[in-house]
Amino acid sequence: MLKGRGAYICRMTRQELVAQIFSKDSYLCVGLDTDKTKLPTHLQNNPDGVFLFNKAIIDATKNFCVGYKINTAFYEAEGLKGWETMQRTVDYIPSTHFKIADAKRGDIGNTSAQYAKAFFETMNFDAVTVAPYMGEDSVRPFLEYKNKWTILLGLTSNTGAKDFELQKLVVEKESLVEGIHTVHRSESFLYEKVLQTSSGWGSEENLMFVIGATQAEEFTNVRRLIPRHFYLVPGVGAQGGSLKDISEKALIEDCGLLVNASRAVIYASSGEDFAEAAANAAKAYADEMKAYLQH
């Protein structure tokens, strides 16, 4: 561990993450996408309501999950107070749990270096989501941190994935053999090109991919393209993704999956029993995951 911001900078290796998964028989990640307008009534007017909500959710679910994903937009929208709440939340998450900044950053190299410093050093996350659109030099600064994880957007769960990710690329190659001219034509989805190209930028020890749960029909193909990488899988629960389909198609020997559930867990109840309801929802996911891990 290295010191930073007056505290220790946590680092988590693949081996340590896998150990957590199998010690709990769970590959659940709880999304702390906390919307201030959706807090239980008794916390609505509390100036510290978001943090108190997060704290209660963490206490209630930590035995059933291996990580937490903080969608930074929900905190950035609140300005300085939101950033402070996000930092307090990160600090409160146990060091045994994987901490993901769902920030979807990515820019020219020197800018990405500052983003990487912000989330890996200043805020002490274990991982950050990154958009690969600008290419390798925009991702490289994140990958230079040892035992920190870069999670690249691969095939997302939103309906807009069809606009680019699921568009076909057509490549034609000409050859001339013994006077015979031949044109070889191949087709692939854009997301396939992204996965194949970017998987070489890092390794299975520091590079994950976001693969949306609503794209279950593509999971077998994704595993064929990148067979050993971990996937962060959003879209289970409120977005309709099937944990069963994903697990049957994408689990590997050391799991290789972090399945995220946000609204289905943290908003399982809007009443004062919200933490208890969140615990029950997280436990239900973990119980199902245990069956798939032991299958």
The 8 nearest C-alpha neighbors of each residue, nearest first, counted from 0:
[[1, 8, 9, 7, 10, 2, 3, 11],
 [2, 0, 8, 7, 3, 9, 6, 10],
 [1, 3, 7, 6, 8, 5, 0, 4],
 [2, 4, 5, 6, 7, 8, 120, 1],
 [5, 3, 6, 121, 2, 120, 7, 122],
 [4, 6, 3, 2, 7, 8, 121, 1],
 [7, 5, 3, 4, 2, 8, 1, 123],
 [6, 8, 2, 1, 3, 9, 0, 5],
 [7, 9, 1, 123, 2, 0, 3, 120],
 [10, 8, 7, 0, 123, 11, 125, 94],
 [9, 11, 146, 147, 125, 8, 12, 0],
 [12, 10, 146, 15, 125, 147, 16, 13],
 [11, 13, 15, 146, 14, 16, 10, 204],
 [12, 14, 16, 15, 204, 17, 11, 205],
 [13, 15, 17, 12, 16, 18, 11, 204],
 [16, 14, 18, 12, 13, 17, 11, 19],
 [17, 15, 13, 19, 18, 14, 12, 20],
 [16, 18, 20, 14, 19, 15, 13, 21],
 [19, 17, 15, 21, 16, 20, 22, 14],
 [20, 18, 22, 16, 17, 21, 23, 65],
 [21, 19, 17, 25, 18, 23, 26, 22],
 [20, 22, 24, 23, 18, 19, 17, 25],
 [21, 23, 19, 20, 24, 18, 25, 17],
 [24, 22, 25, 21, 20, 19, 63, 62],
 [25, 23, 21, 289, 20, 22, 288, 292],
 [26, 24, 285, 23, 20, 27, 288, 289],
 [25, 27, 257, 20, 258, 65, 256, 64],
 [26, 28, 64, 258, 25, 257, 65, 259],
 [27, 29, 259, 66, 67, 64, 258, 65],
 [30, 28, 67, 260, 259, 261, 68, 31],
 [31, 29, 261, 68, 32, 67, 260, 69],
 [30, 32, 69, 33, 68, 261, 29, 67],
 [33, 31, 70, 30, 69, 73, 34, 261],
 [32, 34, 31, 35, 73, 49, 53, 37],
 [33, 35, 37, 36, 73, 32, 38, 49],
 [34, 36, 37, 38, 33, 49, 43, 48],
 [35, 37, 34, 38, 43, 39, 33, 40],
 [38, 36, 34, 35, 39, 269, 33, 266],
 [37, 39, 35, 43, 36, 42, 40, 34],
 [40, 38, 269, 270, 42, 41, 43, 37],
 [39, 41, 43, 42, 38, 270, 269, 44],
 [40, 42, 39, 43, 271, 44, 45, 38],
 [43, 41, 48, 45, 40, 39, 44, 38],
 [44, 42, 40, 45, 38, 41, 39, 48],
 [45, 43, 42, 46, 48, 41, 40, 47],
 [44, 46, 48, 42, 47, 43, 41, 49],
 [47, 45, 48, 44, 49, 43, 42, 50],
 [46, 48, 45, 50, 49, 51, 84, 42],
 [49, 47, 45, 42, 51, 50, 46, 52],
 [50, 48, 52, 51, 47, 53, 35, 33],
 [49, 51, 53, 52, 48, 47, 84, 54],
 [50, 52, 54, 48, 53, 49, 55, 47],
 [51, 53, 49, 55, 50, 54, 48, 56],
 [54, 52, 50, 56, 55, 51, 57, 49],
 [53, 55, 51, 57, 52, 56, 50, 58],
 [54, 56, 58, 52, 53, 57, 274, 59],
 [57, 55, 53, 59, 274, 54, 58, 60],
 [58, 56, 54, 60, 59, 55, 61, 53],
 [57, 59, 55, 56, 60, 61, 54, 274],
 [58, 60, 278, 56, 57, 274, 55, 61],
 [61, 59, 278, 57, 63, 62, 58, 56],
 [60, 62, 63, 64, 57, 58, 59, 65],
 [63, 61, 60, 64, 23, 59, 65, 58],
 [62, 64, 61, 60, 282, 285, 281, 25],
 [65, 63, 27, 61, 28, 66, 62, 25],
 [64, 66, 96, 27, 28, 26, 97, 20],
 [67, 65, 97, 28, 96, 64, 98, 29],
 [66, 68, 29, 28, 98, 30, 99, 97],
 [69, 67, 99, 30, 31, 100, 29, 98],
 [68, 70, 31, 100, 101, 71, 32, 30],
 [69, 71, 101, 32, 72, 73, 102, 100],
 [70, 72, 74, 73, 102, 69, 101, 75],
 [73, 71, 75, 74, 70, 76, 102, 32],
 [72, 74, 71, 76, 75, 34, 32, 70],
 [75, 73, 81, 76, 71, 72, 77, 82],
 [74, 76, 72, 77, 78, 81, 73, 71],
 [77, 75, 74, 78, 73, 72, 81, 71],
 [78, 76, 81, 75, 74, 80, 79, 73],
 [77, 79, 81, 75, 80, 76, 82, 74],
 [78, 80, 82, 81, 83, 77, 75, 84],
 [81, 79, 83, 78, 82, 77, 84, 74],
 [82, 80, 74, 77, 84, 78, 79, 83],
 [81, 83, 85, 79, 84, 80, 74, 75],
 [82, 84, 80, 86, 81, 85, 87, 79],
 [85, 83, 81, 87, 82, 86, 50, 88],
 [84, 86, 82, 88, 83, 87, 81, 89],
 [85, 87, 89, 83, 88, 84, 90, 82],
 [88, 86, 90, 84, 85, 89, 91, 83],
 [87, 89, 85, 91, 86, 90, 84, 92],
 [90, 88, 86, 92, 91, 87, 85, 98],
 [89, 91, 87, 88, 92, 86, 93, 123],
 [90, 92, 88, 89, 87, 93, 54, 57],
 [91, 93, 89, 90, 88, 94, 57, 96],
 [94, 92, 95, 96, 91, 90, 61, 89],
 [93, 95, 96, 92, 9, 97, 98, 90],
 [96, 94, 93, 97, 19, 65, 92, 66],
 [97, 95, 66, 65, 94, 93, 98, 92],
 [96, 98, 66, 125, 65, 67, 99, 95],
 [99, 97, 125, 124, 67, 66, 68, 96],
 [100, 98, 68, 126, 127, 124, 101, 125],
 [101, 99, 127, 69, 102, 68, 126, 124],
 [100, 102, 70, 128, 69, 127, 103, 99],
 [101, 103, 100, 71, 104, 128, 70, 127],
 [104, 102, 129, 128, 130, 101, 105, 127],
 [103, 105, 129, 102, 130, 128, 106, 114],
 [106, 104, 130, 129, 137, 111, 138, 131],
 [107, 105, 137, 111, 110, 108, 133, 104],
 [108, 106, 137, 110, 109, 111, 136, 105],
 [107, 109, 137, 111, 110, 136, 112, 106],
 [110, 108, 112, 111, 107, 113, 140, 106],
 [111, 109, 113, 112, 108, 107, 106, 114],
 [110, 112, 114, 108, 106, 113, 109, 105],
 [113, 111, 140, 109, 115, 110, 114, 108],
 [112, 114, 116, 110, 111, 115, 117, 109],
 [113, 115, 111, 117, 116, 112, 118, 110],
 [116, 114, 112, 141, 113, 117, 118, 119],
 [115, 117, 113, 120, 119, 114, 118, 112],
 [118, 116, 121, 114, 115, 120, 119, 113],
 [117, 119, 122, 115, 116, 124, 120, 121],
 [118, 120, 123, 124, 116, 115, 117, 122],
 [121, 119, 116, 123, 122, 117, 118, 3],
 [120, 122, 117, 123, 118, 4, 119, 116],
 [123, 121, 118, 120, 124, 119, 117, 86],
 [122, 124, 119, 120, 8, 121, 118, 9],
 [125, 123, 119, 98, 126, 118, 122, 99],
 [126, 124, 98, 147, 99, 10, 97, 148],
 [127, 125, 148, 99, 124, 149, 147, 100],
 [126, 128, 100, 149, 99, 101, 150, 129],
 [127, 129, 150, 103, 101, 102, 151, 149],
 [128, 130, 103, 104, 151, 105, 150, 131],
 [129, 131, 105, 103, 152, 132, 104, 151],
 [132, 130, 134, 133, 129, 151, 152, 138],
 [131, 133, 134, 130, 105, 137, 193, 135],
 [134, 132, 131, 137, 106, 135, 105, 107],
 [135, 133, 131, 132, 137, 136, 138, 197],
 [134, 136, 138, 137, 139, 200, 133, 197],
 [135, 137, 139, 138, 108, 134, 107, 140],
 [136, 138, 108, 107, 106, 135, 105, 134],
 [139, 137, 135, 136, 140, 141, 105, 131],
 [138, 140, 142, 136, 141, 137, 135, 143],
 [141, 139, 112, 143, 142, 138, 111, 108],
 [142, 140, 115, 139, 143, 138, 144, 149],
 [143, 141, 139, 144, 140, 149, 201, 138],
 [142, 144, 140, 141, 145, 139, 147, 201],
 [145, 143, 142, 147, 141, 146, 140, 148],
 [144, 146, 147, 143, 142, 205, 10, 148],
 [147, 145, 12, 10, 11, 144, 205, 148],
 [146, 148, 125, 145, 144, 126, 10, 205],
 [149, 147, 126, 205, 206, 125, 150, 146],
 [148, 150, 206, 127, 126, 128, 141, 205],
 [149, 151, 207, 128, 208, 206, 129, 127],
 [152, 150, 208, 129, 128, 130, 209, 153],
 [151, 153, 209, 130, 208, 154, 129, 150],
 [154, 152, 209, 208, 210, 151, 190, 155],
 [153, 155, 210, 211, 190, 152, 209, 164],
 [154, 156, 211, 210, 157, 160, 153, 209],
 [155, 157, 211, 213, 234, 212, 214, 158],
 [158, 156, 159, 160, 155, 211, 213, 234],
 [157, 159, 160, 161, 156, 162, 155, 213],
 [160, 158, 161, 162, 157, 163, 156, 164],
 [161, 159, 164, 158, 162, 157, 155, 163],
 [162, 160, 165, 159, 163, 164, 166, 158],
 [161, 163, 159, 160, 164, 166, 165, 158],
 [164, 162, 166, 161, 165, 160, 189, 159],
 [165, 163, 190, 189, 160, 166, 161, 162],
 [166, 164, 161, 188, 163, 189, 160, 167],
 [165, 167, 163, 188, 164, 189, 161, 168],
 [168, 166, 188, 187, 189, 186, 169, 165],
 [169, 167, 187, 186, 188, 189, 170, 166],
 [168, 170, 186, 185, 167, 171, 187, 184],
 [171, 169, 185, 184, 186, 168, 172, 183],
 [170, 172, 184, 183, 182, 185, 173, 169],
 [173, 171, 183, 182, 184, 170, 174, 181],
 [174, 172, 182, 181, 183, 171, 175, 180],
 [173, 175, 181, 180, 182, 176, 172, 183],
 [176, 174, 180, 179, 178, 181, 177, 173],
 [175, 177, 179, 178, 174, 180, 181, 173],
 [178, 176, 179, 175, 180, 174, 181, 173],
 [177, 179, 176, 175, 180, 181, 174, 173],
 [178, 180, 176, 175, 177, 181, 174, 182],
 [179, 181, 175, 174, 178, 176, 182, 173],
 [182, 180, 174, 173, 175, 179, 183, 176],
 [183, 181, 173, 172, 184, 174, 171, 180],
 [184, 182, 172, 171, 173, 181, 185, 174],
 [183, 185, 171, 170, 182, 172, 186, 169],
 [186, 184, 170, 169, 171, 183, 187, 168],
 [185, 187, 169, 168, 167, 170, 184, 188],
 [188, 186, 168, 167, 191, 189, 169, 185],
 [187, 189, 167, 191, 190, 165, 166, 168],
 [188, 190, 164, 192, 191, 166, 167, 168],
 [189, 191, 164, 193, 188, 192, 153, 154],
 [192, 190, 194, 188, 189, 193, 195, 187],
 [191, 193, 189, 195, 190, 194, 196, 188],
 [194, 192, 190, 191, 196, 195, 197, 189],
 [195, 193, 191, 197, 192, 196, 198, 190],
 [196, 194, 192, 193, 198, 197, 191, 224],
 [195, 197, 193, 194, 198, 192, 199, 200],
 [196, 198, 200, 199, 194, 193, 195, 135],
 [199, 197, 200, 195, 196, 194, 201, 202],
 [200, 198, 197, 201, 196, 202, 195, 194],
 [201, 199, 197, 198, 135, 202, 139, 196],
 [202, 200, 199, 206, 198, 205, 142, 203],
 [201, 203, 204, 205, 206, 199, 198, 200],
 [202, 204, 228, 206, 205, 227, 201, 229],
 [203, 205, 202, 13, 206, 12, 146, 148],
 [206, 204, 148, 202, 203, 149, 147, 201],
 [205, 207, 149, 203, 148, 202, 201, 150],
 [208, 206, 150, 229, 230, 228, 149, 151],
 [207, 209, 151, 230, 150, 153, 152, 231],
 [208, 210, 231, 152, 153, 230, 232, 151],
 [209, 211, 154, 232, 155, 153, 208, 230],
 [212, 210, 156, 155, 232, 233, 213, 214],
 [211, 213, 240, 234, 214, 232, 215, 233],
 [212, 214, 240, 156, 211, 215, 234, 239],
 [215, 213, 212, 216, 211, 217, 156, 218],
 [216, 214, 218, 217, 213, 212, 245, 244],
 [215, 217, 214, 218, 219, 220, 213, 244],
 [216, 218, 215, 220, 219, 214, 221, 222],
 [219, 217, 221, 215, 220, 216, 248, 222],
 [220, 218, 222, 221, 248, 217, 223, 249],
 [219, 221, 223, 217, 218, 222, 224, 216],
 [220, 222, 218, 224, 223, 219, 225, 217],
 [223, 221, 226, 225, 219, 220, 224, 218],
 [222, 224, 220, 221, 226, 225, 219, 218],
 [223, 225, 221, 222, 226, 220, 195, 194],
 [226, 224, 222, 223, 227, 228, 221, 194],
 [227, 225, 222, 223, 224, 228, 221, 251],
 [228, 226, 225, 203, 229, 255, 251, 222],
 [229, 227, 203, 207, 225, 226, 255, 230],
 [228, 230, 255, 207, 256, 208, 227, 231],
 [231, 229, 208, 256, 207, 209, 232, 257],
 [230, 232, 209, 257, 258, 208, 256, 210],
 [231, 233, 258, 210, 211, 212, 259, 209],
 [234, 232, 259, 211, 212, 235, 258, 231],
 [233, 235, 212, 238, 240, 211, 156, 213],
 [236, 234, 240, 239, 260, 212, 233, 238],
 [235, 237, 239, 263, 238, 240, 260, 234],
 [236, 238, 239, 263, 262, 235, 234, 240],
 [239, 237, 234, 236, 235, 240, 213, 156],
 [238, 240, 236, 237, 235, 234, 241, 213],
 [239, 241, 235, 213, 212, 234, 238, 236],
 [242, 240, 243, 244, 235, 245, 239, 212],
 [241, 243, 245, 244, 246, 235, 240, 212],
 [242, 244, 246, 241, 245, 247, 291, 287],
 [245, 243, 247, 241, 246, 242, 248, 215],
 [244, 246, 242, 248, 243, 247, 249, 215],
 [245, 247, 250, 243, 249, 248, 244, 242],
 [246, 248, 244, 245, 249, 243, 250, 291],
 [249, 247, 245, 246, 219, 218, 244, 250],
 [248, 250, 246, 245, 247, 218, 222, 251],
 [251, 249, 254, 246, 255, 248, 247, 256],
 [252, 250, 254, 253, 255, 249, 227, 256],
 [251, 253, 254, 250, 255, 292, 227, 17],
 [252, 254, 251, 255, 17, 250, 21, 20],
 [255, 253, 251, 250, 252, 256, 17, 292],
 [256, 254, 229, 251, 253, 250, 230, 228],
 [257, 255, 230, 229, 254, 258, 231, 26],
 [256, 258, 231, 26, 27, 232, 28, 230],
 [259, 257, 232, 27, 28, 231, 256, 26],
 [258, 260, 28, 233, 29, 232, 27, 30],
 [259, 261, 29, 30, 235, 263, 236, 264],
 [260, 262, 30, 263, 264, 29, 265, 31],
 [261, 263, 266, 264, 265, 237, 260, 267],
 [262, 264, 236, 261, 267, 237, 266, 260],
 [265, 263, 277, 267, 262, 280, 261, 266],
 [264, 266, 262, 277, 267, 261, 263, 56],
 [267, 265, 268, 262, 264, 263, 269, 273],
 [266, 268, 264, 276, 277, 263, 265, 273],
 [269, 267, 273, 266, 270, 276, 272, 277],
 [270, 268, 39, 273, 266, 267, 271, 38],
 [271, 269, 272, 39, 268, 273, 40, 41],
 [270, 272, 273, 39, 269, 41, 274, 40],
 [271, 273, 270, 275, 274, 276, 268, 269],
 [274, 272, 268, 276, 271, 275, 270, 269],
 [275, 273, 277, 276, 56, 272, 59, 55],
 [274, 276, 278, 272, 277, 273, 279, 59],
 [275, 277, 279, 273, 274, 278, 267, 268],
 [278, 276, 264, 274, 280, 265, 275, 279],
 [277, 279, 60, 59, 275, 281, 276, 280],
 [278, 280, 282, 276, 277, 281, 283, 275],
 [281, 279, 277, 283, 282, 264, 278, 276],
 [282, 280, 278, 284, 283, 279, 63, 277],
 [281, 283, 285, 279, 284, 280, 63, 286],
 [282, 284, 280, 286, 281, 285, 279, 287],
 [283, 285, 281, 287, 282, 286, 288, 280],
 [286, 284, 282, 288, 25, 287, 283, 63],
 [287, 285, 289, 283, 288, 284, 282, 290],
 [288, 286, 284, 290, 285, 289, 283, 291],
 [287, 289, 285, 291, 290, 286, 25, 284],
 [290, 288, 24, 292, 286, 287, 291, 25],
 [289, 291, 293, 288, 287, 292, 294, 286],
 [290, 292, 294, 288, 289, 293, 246, 287],
 [293, 291, 289, 290, 294, 288, 24, 254],
 [292, 294, 290, 291, 289, 24, 288, 21],
 [293, 291, 292, 290, 289, 247, 288, 250]]
